[in-house]
C-alpha cells in the first residue's frame, strides 16, 4: 500500500511539471519602438481615468482596516473582561470553594452546582446594587443610601 501511495505521489508531482505553460516569445523584445511608445501613452491615459476607481479601492481598504482593528479591540476587551471575572471569582473564593466541595463529595455535578449557586448569589447582589437605585431614582421610594442597602439585599 505504501509503495502504491509513493508511486501515485511521484506520478502526480511529475505530471504537474508538464502542466505549466509559459509565453513562448517575449512580446516586449519582439515589438518595435513605436508599439512600445504607443503602449506607454495608453497606460498614462488609463492612469488618469482610473483615479476614482483607485480612490474607491483605497476607501474600501481603509474601511476594512478599521473593521479589522475594531475586531481586535473587541477581542481584547472581551479577553480582559473574562480574565477580570475569573480573577474576581478566585479572589472571592467561589472557584476554590466549588472545587473543594466537588472533591469532598467526589462528584463533579455537586461542585458545578455549588459554583452556579455562588455565582448566582454574587451576580444577584451586583444586579440588585445597580438596578434598585436606578429604579429608586425614577419612582422616588427612599433615599439613595437606603436604596443601595436594599439593592444589596441587606436588611
N, C-alpha and C positions, 0 to 999 in steps of 0.2 A: 504494500500500500504506500509506503514512504517513497519507494522508487518511482511509482506512478505519479505521485504528487510532485516530486522533484522534477521529473521529466516534463510534466504539464507546466510547471512554473518556468522551466528553462525555455520551453517552446513558446510560451506566452511572452517572455522577455525578448526572444529572438524575433517574433513577429512584430512587436512594437517598434523595432528598429527600422522596419521596412514600411511603416505607415506614415512616417514623417516626410512631407514633400516640401521642398524649398523652391524659391523662384529661380528658374534656370539661368536667366540673364538679368543682370542688374540694369534697370531701366535708366538710372541716372548716368551710368557710364556710357550707355549707347545713345542717349539723347543728344541732340545738337544744342548749341548755346542758346539759340532763340527759343527753343522749347523750355529750357530751364529758366530763362528770364521771364517768359510769359507765365510760367507756373508761379514764380515768386510774386509777380504782380497780383495774380489771383489770390494768393494767400494773404497778402497785405490787405486787399479789398475785403476779403472774408473776415479778417480780424476785426475791422471796424463794424461789420454787420453783426458780429457775434457778441458785442459788448452787453446788450440787455440779457442775452441768454446766459452769459458768464456771470452777470450780476445775480440772476435768479439762482444759479447753482451756488454762488457764494452765500446768498441769503439762506438757502436750504442747508448748507453746510454749517452755518453759524447756529441755526435753529437746532440742528442735530447735535452739535457740540454742547449747546445749552441743555438739551434734554439729557444727554449723557452725563453731564456734570450734576444735574439735578437728581438723577437716579443714584449717582454715587453718594451725594449728600444725604439723600433719603435713607439709603442703606446704612450709612454711618450713624445717622440719628437713631435708627431702629436698633442697631447693634449696641449703641451706648445705652439706650433705654432698657434693653434686655439685660445687659450687664449690671446696670444700676438696680433693677428689680431683683436680680439674683443676689447681689451684694446686700440689698436691704433684707431679703428673706434670710440670708445667712446671719446677718447681724442681729436679727430679731430671734434667731434660734428656731425658725419654722422648719427649715430643711433638716437640721440635725435632730430635732425632736421627732419628725416623722420617720427618719432613718432608724433612730433608736427604738421607736415603737414597732416598726416593721421587723427589726432584728429580734426584739424581745418576744414578740408574738409569732415569729417565724412565718410571717405572711406579708407578701408584697402588697396585697389588697388592703390590709389594715393600715399599713404605713402610708399608702397612697390616699386612703380615706382621711387619715389624720392630716396629711398635707392639704387636702382640699378644704377640710373644716377650718384649719388655721388660716389659710389664705382667705377664705370667705369671711371669717371674723375680722381680720385686718382690713380687707377690702370694704366691708360694710361700714366699718368705723370711718375709713377715709372718705367713702361716698357720702355718709351722713354729715361728716365735718364740712364737706363742700356744699352739699345740696340744701341742708336745713337753713344755714344762714342766708343763702340766696333766696329761698322761699320766704324766710322771715322778712327780708328786705321788701318783698312785694306785698305780703299780707300784714305786716306790722303786728306780729303777735307779742313779741317780747323784745328785750334789749339784745344787742349784739353779743356780749359776753355770755349771756344765758343761752342764746341760740347756739353758740359754739359748744357749750357743755351738753346741751340736749342733743346736738348733732353727733357728738361722740358717743352718746348712749350712756353717759354718766348721770345718775340721778342724784 
